[in-house]
Amino acid sequence: MVGEILAEVRKDHGDTQETLAKKLHVTVSAVRTWEQEKSSPSQEMLVAICRLYKVSADYLLGLSNVDPAYVQRRRLNRFSEKELEEIQLFEEYLLWRKAKAQK
């Protein structure tokens, strides 16, 4: 399970196996065997991967089907900086409107 999720997360970040190997200071074959489920990364490597890609260990290990923070980041990555600013302004407006209605 770790391998499949690792490959997905790595690709979502635009990294190749070679790039990930360099970032983690391991061999490309180590990354390849993790993704092919022939071996598992050490506990230290799992922590490094979680920190690198900002995913929960539960998600990476397959203990949880969803990492809400990761899903949120993937969703937000579809927007430009200008669009994200507009979303933030709209959110602030909705909160203002809600507070006004509660008075």
Secondary structure, DSSP 8 states (H G I E B T S, - for coil): -HHHHHHHHHHHTT--HHHHHHHHT--HHHHHHHHTTSS---HHHHHHHHHHHT--HHHHTTSSS--HHHHHHHHHTTS-HHHHHHHHHHHHHHHHHHHHHH-
